């Protein structure tokens, strides 16, 4: 069982100011027609959005009305929105909908299976749905994830709905790039930021959640500490990656690939890029690329940090700052092979490539350019330059 009732109902952000505000609004039955949950990818926005929806339609009227206790998470209605055994399953409720790239639209001949955006045809279908009286519950909840995937045309159409929202309809917009949303849409939403959790809080929550979810955690303290570092305070990231395997082992494999690519030829790098991105650019491909760029950024930062501190008196302390302490021997072996300024510039290139991909630039092209700018290794001491 989780250690606190409020956390069991409201999740890892139960103690945050945003959840306290939600609790107060629900208790007073004054939840705005539009909420904007903003925060980094993997911080737990979708989880909290579903909890808000649960609180609105929970069969336990006391918890739904009081707000402070949040949704019960145990009644049949709550479990239709979230099944612990199938956490990735979309809400199975007629009045709760999760809208994302690839969602159904108003046109029967449209195929959005590989869509990266949410078009106006999807917004038109939402308009049709919310014009109807809720079918099962007293309210209808539309979750848009991510809201910054709305095309400009779709955003303009959606704005009209926000300006004159139907009764008993709530929108919950999720975004990791709040600034990409139009000011007019943001101004019509109650913004609730979610920030990464402190490491100690995340570690405590992780132990409770893993026990409840039946997920195994590393027994080795150093390995578990590395897991917490990789998460960067993001409980949602931990939930997703732990269900699909061992994140520390997965990161080690990504580092192996990064090291191999650093010594590969231009042709080999471009072939790898083609295999990685593939022909179809889907939302899942984008998510995978973002995780890959996370791994590269962390890895090259560790090389830079190892160089920065070198043989200084604080060398032992610097090891505690590494993202990948389990790779310390390899980090120290490779760090001296690269120019520190080259590493700094490449770290900037990684973030530039990430921004380009997020802003719709051809992902294959962005990755190709990045791969061709991997810093060249210098000769190890005592070895001739090639």
MARVOSE-106611 format. One line per 5 residues: number of its first residue (from 1); their letters; for each residue x, y negated, z negated of N, C-alpha, C, CB. Coordinates in steps of 0.2 Angstrom, whole numbers. Glycine has a CB too. Layout:
! MARVOSE-106611
NUM> a> X,Y,Z,X,Y,Z,X,Y,Z,X,Y,Z; ...
//
This chain:
! MARVOSE-106611
1> xxxxx> 4,6,0,0,0,0,4,-6,0,-5,0,-6; 2,-11,3,6,-18,3,5,-21,-4,3,-22,9; 10,-25,-6,11,-27,-12,6,-32,-14,18,-29,-14; 3,-36,-10,-2,-41,-11,-8,-40,-7,1,-48,-11; -14,-41,-10,-20,-40,-7,-20,-45,-1,-26,-41,-11
6> xxxxx> -18,-51,-2,-19,-56,3,-15,-54,9,-17,-63,1; -9,-51,8,-4,-49,13,-7,-43,17,3,-48,11; -11,-39,13,-14,-33,16,-19,-35,21,-17,-28,11; -23,-41,20,-28,-43,24,-26,-48,29,-33,-47,20; -21,-53,27,-19,-58,32,-12,-57,35,-18,-64,28
11> xxxxx> -9,-51,33,-2,-50,37,4,-53,34,-3,-51,44; 9,-53,38,16,-55,35,16,-63,34,21,-54,40; 12,-67,37,12,-74,36,6,-76,31,10,-77,43; 4,-72,27,-1,-73,22,1,-79,17,-2,-67,17; 7,-80,16,9,-86,12,10,-92,15,15,-84,8
16> xxxxx> 9,-93,22,11,-99,26,6,-104,25,12,-97,33; 7,-110,26,3,-115,26,-3,-114,32,6,-122,27; -1,-111,37,-6,-110,42,-11,-105,40,-3,-108,49; -9,-100,37,-14,-95,35,-19,-98,29,-11,-89,33; -15,-102,25,-19,-105,19,-25,-110,22,-15,-109,15
21> xxxxx> -23,-113,28,-28,-118,31,-33,-114,34,-24,-122,36; -32,-108,37,-37,-104,40,-41,-101,35,-33,-98,44; -39,-99,29,-43,-97,24,-47,-102,21,-38,-95,18; -45,-108,20,-49,-114,18,-55,-115,23,-45,-120,17; -53,-115,29,-58,-117,35,-64,-111,35,-55,-117,41
26> xxxxx> -62,-105,34,-66,-99,34,-71,-100,28,-63,-93,35; -68,-101,22,-72,-102,16,-77,-107,17,-67,-103,10; -76,-112,20,-81,-118,21,-85,-117,27,-77,-124,21; -84,-111,31,-87,-110,37,-87,-116,42,-95,-109,35; -80,-118,42,-79,-124,46,-73,-123,51,-77,-130,42
31> xxxxx> -73,-117,54,-67,-115,58,-69,-119,65,-67,-107,59; -63,-122,67,-64,-126,73,-66,-121,79,-58,-130,75; -69,-124,85,-70,-120,90,-64,-118,94,-75,-124,95; -58,-121,93,-52,-119,96,-46,-120,92,-51,-124,103; -43,-115,91,-36,-114,87,-31,-113,92,-37,-109,82
36> xxxxx> -25,-116,90,-19,-115,94,-13,-112,89,-16,-121,98; -12,-106,90,-7,-102,86,0,-103,90,-8,-95,84; 5,-107,88,11,-108,91,17,-105,88,12,-115,93; 21,-102,91,27,-99,88,31,-95,93,26,-95,81; 37,-93,91,42,-89,95,38,-82,97,48,-87,92
41> xxxxx> 41,-79,103,38,-73,105,40,-68,99,42,-71,112; 35,-64,97,36,-58,92,35,-61,85,43,-56,93; 33,-67,84,33,-69,77,26,-67,74,33,-77,77; 21,-64,78,15,-62,75,9,-66,77,16,-61,68; 9,-69,82,3,-73,84,-3,-69,86,5,-78,90
46> xxxxx> -2,-64,90,-8,-60,92,-11,-56,86,-6,-55,97; -6,-54,81,-9,-50,75,-13,-55,71,-3,-48,71; -11,-61,70,-15,-66,66,-21,-68,70,-11,-72,65; -21,-68,76,-27,-70,80,-33,-65,79,-26,-71,88; -30,-58,79,-35,-53,78,-38,-53,71,-32,-46,80
51> xxxxx> -34,-55,66,-36,-55,60,-41,-61,59,-30,-57,55; -40,-66,62,-46,-72,62,-52,-69,65,-43,-78,66; -52,-66,71,-58,-63,74,-61,-58,69,-56,-59,80; -57,-54,66,-60,-49,61,-63,-53,55,-54,-45,58; -60,-58,53,-63,-62,47,-70,-65,49,-59,-67,45
56> xxxxx> -71,-66,56,-77,-69,58,-83,-64,59,-76,-73,65; -81,-58,60,-86,-53,61,-86,-47,56,-86,-50,68; -82,-47,51,-81,-42,46,-88,-40,43,-76,-44,41; -89,-34,42,-95,-31,39,-95,-33,32,-96,-24,40; -90,-34,29,-90,-36,22,-91,-44,22,-83,-35,18
61> xxxxx> -97,-46,21,-99,-53,21,-95,-57,16,-106,-54,20; -94,-54,10,-91,-58,5,-84,-60,8,-90,-54,-1; -80,-56,10,-73,-58,13,-74,-62,19,-69,-51,14; -79,-61,23,-79,-65,29,-81,-72,27,-84,-62,34; -85,-73,22,-88,-80,21,-83,-83,16,-95,-79,17
66> xxxxx> -80,-79,11,-75,-83,7,-69,-85,10,-74,-78,1; -67,-81,15,-61,-84,19,-54,-82,15,-61,-91,20; -54,-84,8,-48,-83,5,-45,-76,5,-49,-85,-2; -50,-71,5,-48,-64,5,-47,-61,12,-53,-60,2; -49,-65,17,-48,-62,24,-52,-56,25,-41,-61,25
71> xxxxx> -51,-54,31,-55,-48,34,-53,-42,29,-53,-46,41; -58,-37,29,-57,-31,25,-52,-26,28,-63,-28,23; -52,-26,35,-47,-22,39,-49,-15,38,-40,-23,36; -54,-13,35,-56,-6,34,-63,-4,36,-56,-5,26; -67,-9,37,-74,-7,40,-74,-5,47,-79,-13,39
76> xxxxx> -79,-2,50,-79,0,56,-78,-6,61,-86,3,58; -81,-12,60,-80,-17,65,-73,-20,65,-85,-23,62; -70,-20,59,-63,-23,59,-58,-18,63,-61,-23,52; -60,-11,62,-55,-6,65,-57,-6,73,-57,0,62; -62,-8,75,-63,-9,82,-59,-14,85,-70,-10,84
81> xxxxx> -56,-19,81,-52,-24,84,-45,-22,83,-53,-31,80; -43,-17,78,-36,-15,77,-36,-8,74,-33,-20,73; -34,-4,78,-33,3,76,-26,5,74,-36,8,81; -24,6,68,-17,7,66,-14,12,70,-17,8,59; -17,17,72,-14,23,76,-13,21,83,-19,29,75
86> xxxxx> -17,16,85,-16,13,92,-15,6,92,-22,16,97; -10,3,90,-10,-4,89,-10,-8,95,-3,-6,85; -8,-5,101,-8,-9,107,-14,-9,111,-2,-6,112; -19,-5,108,-26,-5,111,-29,-12,111,-30,1,108; -32,-14,116,-36,-20,116,-42,-19,112,-38,-22,123
91> xxxxx> -45,-25,109,-51,-25,105,-57,-21,108,-53,-32,103; -60,-17,105,-65,-13,107,-72,-15,104,-64,-5,105; -73,-22,106,-79,-25,103,-82,-30,109,-78,-29,97; -88,-29,110,-91,-33,115,-91,-41,115,-99,-32,116; -90,-43,109,-90,-50,108,-82,-53,106,-94,-52,102
96> xxxxx> -78,-49,106,-71,-51,105,-67,-49,112,-68,-48,99; -64,-54,115,-60,-52,121,-53,-55,121,-64,-55,127; -48,-51,123,-41,-53,124,-40,-55,131,-36,-48,121; -38,-61,133,-37,-63,140,-30,-64,141,-41,-70,142; -27,-61,146,-20,-61,147,-19,-61,155,-16,-55,143
101> xxxxx> -13,-62,157,-11,-60,164,-13,-53,166,-4,-62,166; -17,-53,171,-20,-46,173,-27,-45,171,-15,-41,170; -30,-49,167,-37,-48,165,-42,-49,171,-39,-54,160; -48,-46,170,-53,-46,175,-55,-53,177,-59,-42,173; -57,-54,183,-60,-61,185,-67,-61,188,-55,-64,190
106> xxxxx> -69,-66,190,-76,-66,193,-76,-64,200,-78,-74,192; -71,-62,203,-71,-60,210,-69,-53,210,-66,-64,214; -74,-49,213,-73,-41,213,-67,-39,217,-79,-38,215; -65,-43,222,-60,-41,227,-53,-43,225,-61,-43,234; -52,-47,219,-46,-49,217,-42,-43,213,-46,-55,212
111> xxxxx> -36,-43,214,-31,-38,211,-26,-42,207,-28,-33,216; -27,-42,200,-22,-45,196,-17,-41,192,-26,-50,191; -17,-35,194,-13,-30,190,-6,-32,189,-13,-23,193; -3,-36,194,4,-38,193,5,-46,192,8,-36,199; -1,-48,190,-1,-56,189,4,-58,183,-8,-58,188
116> xxxxx> 7,-64,184,11,-67,179,7,-73,176,17,-69,182; 1,-75,179,-2,-81,177,-10,-79,176,-1,-87,181; -13,-84,173,-21,-83,172,-24,-88,176,-23,-84,164; -27,-86,182,-30,-90,187,-37,-93,185,-30,-87,193; -39,-97,189,-46,-101,188,-51,-95,189,-47,-106,193
121> xxxxx> -50,-90,193,-56,-85,193,-57,-81,187,-54,-80,199; -52,-81,183,-52,-78,176,-56,-82,171,-45,-76,173; -54,-89,172,-58,-94,168,-65,-94,170,-55,-101,169; -67,-93,176,-74,-93,178,-78,-88,175,-74,-93,186; -75,-82,175,-78,-76,172,-79,-77,164,-74,-70,173
126> xxxxx> -74,-80,161,-75,-82,154,-81,-87,153,-68,-85,151; -81,-92,157,-87,-96,157,-94,-93,157,-86,-102,162; -94,-88,162,-100,-84,162,-102,-80,156,-100,-79,168; -96,-77,153,-97,-73,147,-99,-77,141,-91,-69,145; -96,-83,140,-98,-87,134,-105,-90,134,-93,-92,132
131> xxxxx> -108,-90,141,-114,-93,141,-120,-89,139,-116,-95,149; -118,-82,138,-123,-78,135,-123,-77,127,-121,-71,138; -128,-75,124,-128,-75,117,-124,-69,115,-136,-73,115; -120,-70,110,-116,-64,107,-120,-57,107,-113,-65,100; -117,-52,109,-121,-46,110,-122,-42,103,-118,-41,115
136> xxxxx> -116,-41,99,-116,-37,93,-115,-41,87,-110,-32,94; -111,-47,87,-110,-51,81,-113,-57,82,-102,-52,81; -112,-61,76,-115,-68,76,-111,-73,80,-116,-70,69; -105,-71,82,-100,-76,85,-96,-72,91,-95,-79,80; -94,-76,95,-89,-73,100,-83,-76,100,-93,-74,108
141> xxxxx> -77,-72,101,-70,-75,100,-67,-73,106,-67,-72,94; -63,-78,110,-59,-77,115,-52,-78,114,-62,-81,122; -48,-74,114,-41,-75,113,-37,-75,119,-38,-69,108; -33,-80,120,-29,-81,127,-22,-81,125,-31,-88,130; -19,-76,128,-12,-74,126,-8,-72,133,-11,-68,121
146> xxxxx> -3,-77,135,-2,-83,132,-6,-89,135,6,-85,132; -7,-94,132,-11,-99,135,-7,-103,140,-14,-104,129; -1,-103,139,4,-107,144,4,-103,151,11,-108,141; 1,-97,151,1,-94,158,-5,-96,162,0,-86,156; -9,-100,159,-15,-103,163,-12,-108,169,-20,-108,159
151> xxxxx> -14,-107,175,-12,-111,180,-15,-118,179,-14,-108,187; -12,-123,183,-14,-130,182,-22,-130,184,-10,-135,186; -24,-127,189,-31,-127,191,-35,-123,185,-32,-123,198; -33,-118,183,-37,-114,177,-37,-119,171,-33,-107,176; -31,-122,169,-31,-126,163,-36,-132,164,-24,-129,162
156> xxxxx> -37,-135,170,-42,-140,171,-49,-138,170,-41,-143,178; -50,-132,173,-57,-129,172,-58,-127,165,-58,-123,176; -53,-124,161,-54,-122,154,-55,-128,150,-48,-118,152; -52,-134,152,-53,-140,148,-60,-142,147,-48,-146,151; -64,-142,153,-71,-143,153,-74,-139,147,-74,-143,160
161> xxxxx> -73,-133,147,-76,-129,142,-74,-131,135,-74,-121,143; -68,-133,134,-66,-135,127,-69,-142,125,-58,-136,127; -71,-146,130,-74,-152,129,-81,-151,127,-73,-157,135; -84,-146,129,-91,-145,128,-92,-137,126,-96,-147,133; -89,-135,120,-89,-128,119,-96,-126,117,-85,-127,113
166> xxxxx> -98,-120,119,-105,-117,117,-105,-116,109,-106,-111,121; -111,-115,107,-111,-114,99,-109,-106,98,-119,-115,97; -107,-105,93,-105,-98,90,-99,-95,95,-111,-94,91; -95,-99,98,-90,-97,102,-83,-100,99,-90,-98,109; -78,-96,98,-72,-98,96,-66,-96,101,-70,-96,88
171> xxxxx> -62,-101,102,-56,-99,106,-50,-99,102,-55,-104,112; -45,-94,103,-39,-94,99,-33,-94,105,-38,-88,94; -30,-99,106,-25,-99,111,-18,-98,107,-24,-106,114; -14,-93,111,-7,-92,108,-2,-94,113,-7,-84,107; 3,-97,110,9,-99,115,15,-99,111,7,-106,117
176> xxxxx> 21,-97,115,27,-98,113,31,-104,115,32,-91,114; 27,-107,120,29,-113,123,24,-119,123,31,-112,131; 23,-121,117,17,-126,116,18,-132,120,17,-128,108; 24,-134,121,25,-140,125,23,-139,132,32,-142,125; 22,-133,135,20,-132,142,13,-133,143,22,-125,144
181> xxxxx> 9,-133,137,2,-134,138,1,-141,139,-2,-131,131; -5,-143,142,-6,-150,143,-8,-153,137,-12,-151,149; -7,-160,136,-8,-163,130,-16,-164,129,-6,-171,131; -20,-164,134,-27,-164,133,-30,-157,130,-31,-165,140; -27,-152,132,-29,-145,129,-27,-145,122,-26,-139,133
186> xxxxx> -20,-147,121,-18,-147,114,-22,-151,109,-10,-149,114; -24,-157,112,-28,-162,108,-35,-159,106,-28,-169,111; -37,-154,109,-44,-151,108,-43,-145,104,-47,-150,114; -37,-143,101,-36,-137,97,-33,-139,90,-32,-132,101; -35,-135,85,-32,-136,79,-25,-132,79,-37,-134,73
191> xxxxx> -20,-135,79,-13,-132,80,-11,-129,73,-8,-137,83; -9,-123,73,-7,-119,67,0,-116,69,-12,-114,65; 6,-119,67,12,-116,69,14,-110,65,18,-121,68; 17,-105,68,20,-99,64,27,-99,65,16,-92,67; 31,-99,60,38,-99,60,41,-92,58,41,-105,56
196> xxxxx> 47,-91,60,50,-85,58,51,-84,50,57,-84,61; 50,-78,48,51,-77,41,58,-77,38,47,-70,39; 59,-79,32,66,-78,29,68,-71,29,66,-82,22; 74,-70,29,76,-63,30,74,-58,24,84,-62,30; 74,-61,18,72,-57,12,65,-56,12,74,-61,6
201> xxxxx> 61,-60,14,54,-59,15,52,-54,20,50,-66,16; 56,-55,26,54,-50,31,56,-43,29,58,-52,37; 62,-42,26,64,-36,24,59,-33,19,71,-36,20; 56,-37,14,52,-34,9,45,-32,13,50,-39,4; 43,-36,17,37,-35,21,38,-28,26,35,-41,26
206> xxxxx> 44,-28,29,45,-22,33,45,-16,29,52,-23,36; 47,-15,23,47,-9,19,40,-7,18,51,-10,13; 36,-12,16,28,-11,15,25,-9,21,25,-17,12; 26,-12,26,23,-10,33,25,-4,35,24,-16,38; 31,-2,35,33,4,38,30,10,34,41,5,37
211> xxxxx> 30,9,27,27,15,23,20,16,25,27,13,15; 16,10,26,9,11,28,8,13,35,6,4,27; 12,11,40,12,14,46,15,20,48,15,8,51; 19,23,43,22,29,44,28,29,49,17,34,47; 31,23,49,37,22,53,44,23,49,37,15,56
216> xxxxx> 48,26,52,55,27,48,59,21,49,58,34,51; 63,20,44,68,14,44,75,17,42,66,9,38; 80,13,45,87,16,43,88,16,36,92,11,46; 91,21,33,93,22,26,99,18,25,94,29,25; 104,18,30,110,14,29,109,7,28,115,16,35
221> xxxxx> 112,4,23,110,-3,21,113,-8,27,114,-5,14; 119,-6,29,121,-11,35,117,-10,41,129,-9,36; 115,-4,43,111,-4,48,104,-7,48,109,4,50; 101,-7,42,95,-10,40,96,-18,41,92,-8,34; 101,-20,38,103,-27,38,104,-30,45,109,-29,34
226> xxxxx> 106,-25,50,107,-27,57,100,-27,60,112,-22,60; 96,-23,58,89,-23,61,85,-29,59,85,-17,58; 86,-32,53,83,-38,51,86,-44,55,84,-39,43; 93,-44,56,96,-49,60,93,-49,67,103,-48,60; 92,-43,70,90,-43,77,83,-46,77,90,-36,79
231> xxxxx> 79,-45,72,72,-47,72,72,-55,72,68,-45,66; 76,-58,69,76,-66,69,70,-68,66,77,-69,76; 68,-65,60,62,-67,57,55,-66,60,62,-74,56; 55,-61,65,49,-60,69,46,-53,67,51,-61,77; 41,-53,63,38,-47,61,35,-43,67,33,-48,56
236> xxxxx> 32,-47,72,29,-44,78,34,-40,82,25,-49,82; 40,-43,83,45,-40,86,47,-33,83,51,-44,87; 47,-33,77,49,-27,73,44,-22,74,50,-28,65; 38,-23,73,32,-19,74,32,-15,81,25,-22,73; 33,-19,86,33,-17,93,39,-12,94,33,-23,98
241> xxxxx> 45,-15,93,51,-11,94,52,-5,90,58,-15,93; 50,-5,84,51,1,79,46,7,82,49,-1,72; 41,5,85,36,10,87,39,13,93,29,7,88; 43,10,97,46,13,103,53,16,102,46,8,108; 55,16,96,62,19,95,66,15,90,66,19,101
246> xxxxx> 72,16,90,77,13,85,80,7,88,83,18,83; 78,1,86,80,-5,89,88,-6,89,77,-11,86; 91,-4,83,98,-4,83,102,0,88,101,-2,76; 99,6,89,102,11,94,101,8,101,99,18,94; 95,5,102,93,2,109,98,-4,110,86,0,109
251> xxxxx> 99,-8,105,104,-14,106,111,-11,108,104,-18,100; 113,-6,104,120,-3,106,120,-1,113,121,3,101; 115,2,116,115,4,123,115,-3,127,108,8,125; 111,-8,125,112,-14,129,119,-17,129,106,-19,127; 122,-16,124,129,-19,123,134,-15,128,131,-19,116
256> xxxxx> 133,-8,128,136,-4,132,136,-6,139,134,3,132; 130,-8,141,128,-10,148,131,-17,149,121,-11,149; 131,-22,144,134,-28,145,142,-28,146,132,-33,139; 145,-23,142,152,-22,143,154,-19,150,155,-18,137; 150,-15,152,151,-12,159,150,-17,164,146,-6,160
261> xxxxx> 145,-21,164,144,-26,169,149,-31,169,137,-29,168; 152,-33,163,158,-38,163,164,-35,167,160,-39,156; 165,-29,168,170,-27,172,168,-24,179,174,-21,168; 162,-24,181,159,-22,187,161,-26,193,152,-20,186; 160,-24,199,161,-28,204,155,-32,206,163,-24,211
266> xxxxx> 155,-37,210,150,-41,212,144,-37,215,152,-47,217; 146,-32,219,141,-28,222,137,-24,217,144,-24,227; 141,-21,212,138,-17,207,133,-21,203,143,-14,203; 135,-27,201,131,-31,197,124,-33,201,134,-38,195; 125,-34,207,119,-36,211,114,-30,212,120,-39,218
271> xxxxx> 117,-24,213,113,-18,213,109,-17,207,118,-12,215; 113,-18,201,110,-17,194,104,-22,194,115,-18,189; 105,-28,196,100,-33,195,93,-31,199,102,-40,198; 95,-28,205,89,-26,209,85,-20,206,91,-23,216; 89,-15,203,86,-10,199,82,-12,193,91,-5,197
276> xxxxx> 85,-17,190,82,-20,183,75,-24,185,87,-24,180; 75,-28,189,70,-32,191,64,-28,195,72,-39,194; 67,-25,200,62,-21,204,59,-26,209,57,-17,200; 54,-23,212,50,-27,217,44,-31,215,48,-22,223; 41,-28,210,35,-32,207,37,-35,200,30,-27,206
281> xxxxx> 35,-41,200,37,-45,194,31,-45,189,39,-52,195; 30,-41,184,24,-41,180,26,-44,173,22,-34,179; 21,-45,169,22,-48,162,26,-43,158,15,-49,159; 26,-37,159,30,-32,156,38,-33,158,28,-25,157; 39,-34,164,46,-35,167,48,-42,164,46,-36,174
286> xxxxx> 44,-47,163,46,-53,160,48,-52,153,41,-58,160; 44,-48,149,46,-47,142,52,-43,141,40,-43,139; 53,-38,146,59,-34,146,65,-38,147,59,-28,151; 65,-43,152,70,-47,153,72,-52,148,69,-51,160; 67,-54,144,68,-59,138,72,-55,133,61,-61,136
291> xxxxx> 70,-49,132,74,-45,127,81,-43,129,70,-38,126; 82,-42,136,89,-41,138,93,-48,137,88,-40,146; 90,-53,139,94,-60,138,95,-61,130,90,-65,141; 91,-59,126,92,-59,119,98,-55,117,86,-57,115; 98,-49,120,104,-45,118,111,-48,121,103,-38,121
296> xxxxx> 111,-50,127,117,-53,129,119,-59,125,116,-55,137; 114,-64,124,115,-70,120,119,-68,113,109,-74,119; 116,-63,110,118,-61,103,125,-58,104,114,-56,100; 126,-54,109,133,-51,110,138,-56,112,132,-45,116; 137,-60,116,142,-65,118,144,-70,112,141,-68,124
301> xxxxx> 138,-71,109,139,-76,103,144,-72,98,133,-77,99; 143,-66,97,148,-62,92,155,-62,94,145,-55,91; 156,-62,101,163,-62,104,165,-69,102,163,-61,111; 161,-74,103,163,-81,102,165,-82,95,158,-86,104; 161,-80,90,162,-81,83,168,-77,81,156,-78,79
306> xxxxx> 169,-71,83,175,-68,82,181,-72,84,175,-61,85; 181,-75,89,187,-79,92,188,-85,87,186,-81,99; 182,-88,86,182,-94,82,185,-94,75,175,-97,81; 184,-88,72,186,-88,65,193,-84,65,181,-84,61; 194,-80,70,201,-77,71,204,-74,65,205,-81,74
311> xxxxx> 210,-76,64,214,-74,58,213,-78,52,221,-73,60; 208,-82,51,207,-87,46,206,-83,39,202,-92,48; 206,-87,34,205,-84,27,198,-82,27,207,-90,22; 193,-85,31,186,-83,30,184,-77,35,182,-89,32; 189,-73,37,188,-68,42,183,-63,39,194,-64,44
316> xxxxx> 183,-61,33,179,-56,30,172,-59,30,181,-54,23; 171,-66,28,165,-69,27,162,-69,34,165,-76,24; 166,-70,40,163,-71,46,160,-64,49,169,-73,51; 162,-59,46,159,-52,48,152,-52,46,163,-46,45; 151,-55,40,144,-55,38,139,-60,43,143,-58,31
321> xxxxx> 142,-64,47,138,-68,51,137,-65,58,142,-75,52; 140,-59,59,139,-56,66,132,-53,66,144,-50,66; 129,-54,72,123,-51,73,123,-43,73,120,-53,80; 129,-41,76,130,-33,76,136,-31,72,131,-32,84; 135,-31,66,141,-28,61,143,-21,63,139,-29,54
326> xxxxx> 138,-17,65,140,-10,67,145,-10,73,134,-6,68; 145,-16,77,150,-16,83,156,-20,81,146,-19,89; 158,-21,75,163,-25,73,170,-23,77,164,-26,66; 171,-17,76,178,-15,79,178,-16,87,179,-7,78; 172,-15,90,172,-17,98,173,-24,99,166,-14,101
331> xxxxx> 169,-28,95,169,-35,95,176,-38,94,165,-38,90; 180,-36,89,187,-38,88,191,-36,94,189,-35,81; 190,-30,97,194,-27,102,193,-32,109,193,-20,104; 187,-34,110,186,-37,116,186,-45,116,179,-35,119; 185,-47,110,185,-55,109,191,-58,112,184,-57,102
336> xxxxx> 197,-55,111,203,-59,113,204,-58,121,209,-56,110; 200,-55,125,200,-54,132,197,-60,136,198,-48,134; 194,-64,132,190,-69,135,192,-76,133,182,-68,134; 191,-81,137,193,-88,135,187,-91,132,194,-92,142; 188,-94,126,182,-96,122,178,-101,125,185,-99,115
341> xxxxx> 180,-105,129,176,-110,133,172,-107,138,181,-116,136; 175,-102,141,171,-98,146,165,-94,143,175,-92,150; 166,-92,137,160,-89,133,155,-94,131,163,-85,126; 157,-100,129,152,-105,127,148,-107,133,156,-111,125; 151,-108,139,148,-109,145,143,-104,147,153,-111,151
346> xxxxx> 145,-98,146,141,-92,148,135,-92,144,145,-85,148; 136,-93,137,130,-93,133,125,-99,135,132,-95,126; 127,-104,138,123,-109,140,119,-107,147,127,-116,142; 123,-103,151,120,-100,157,114,-95,155,125,-97,161; 115,-92,150,110,-87,148,104,-91,146,112,-83,142
351> xxxxx> 104,-96,142,98,-100,140,95,-103,146,100,-105,135; 99,-105,151,97,-109,157,93,-104,161,103,-112,161; 96,-97,162,92,-92,166,86,-91,163,97,-86,166; 86,-90,156,79,-89,152,74,-94,154,81,-88,145; 76,-100,154,71,-106,155,69,-106,162,75,-113,153
356> xxxxx> 73,-104,167,71,-104,174,66,-98,175,77,-102,178; 67,-93,172,63,-87,172,56,-89,169,65,-80,169; 56,-92,163,50,-93,160,46,-99,164,51,-96,153; 49,-103,168,46,-108,171,44,-106,179,51,-114,172; 45,-100,180,42,-97,186,47,-96,192,37,-101,188
361> xxxxx> 54,-98,190,59,-97,196,59,-89,197,66,-100,193; 61,-88,203,62,-81,205,67,-77,200,64,-80,212; 64,-72,196,68,-69,191,74,-65,194,64,-64,187; 73,-62,200,79,-59,203,85,-63,204,77,-55,209; 83,-69,207,88,-74,209,91,-77,203,85,-80,213
366> xxxxx> 87,-78,198,90,-81,191,95,-76,188,85,-83,186; 93,-69,188,97,-64,185,104,-63,190,94,-58,185; 103,-63,196,109,-63,201,114,-68,199,107,-63,208; 112,-74,199,116,-80,197,120,-79,191,112,-87,197; 116,-77,186,119,-76,179,124,-70,179,113,-74,174
371> xxxxx> 123,-65,183,127,-59,183,134,-61,186,124,-53,186; 134,-66,191,139,-68,195,144,-73,191,138,-71,201; 141,-75,185,144,-80,181,147,-77,174,140,-86,179; 147,-71,174,150,-67,168,157,-69,168,149,-59,168; 159,-71,162,166,-73,161,171,-68,163,168,-76,154
376> xxxxx> 177,-70,167,182,-65,169,186,-63,163,186,-67,174; 188,-57,162,192,-54,156,199,-56,158,191,-47,155; 203,-58,153,210,-60,154,214,-53,152,212,-66,149; 220,-53,154,224,-47,152,225,-47,145,231,-48,156; 225,-41,142,227,-40,135,234,-42,134,225,-33,133
381> xxxxx> 236,-44,128,243,-45,126,247,-40,128,244,-47,119; 253,-41,131,258,-36,133,256,-33,140,258,-31,128; 250,-34,143,248,-31,149,248,-37,155,241,-28,149; 250,-35,161,251,-40,166,244,-42,169,255,-37,172; 243,-48,171,237,-50,175,236,-46,181,237,-57,176
386> x> 230,-44,183,229,-41,189,230,-46,195,222,-38,190
//
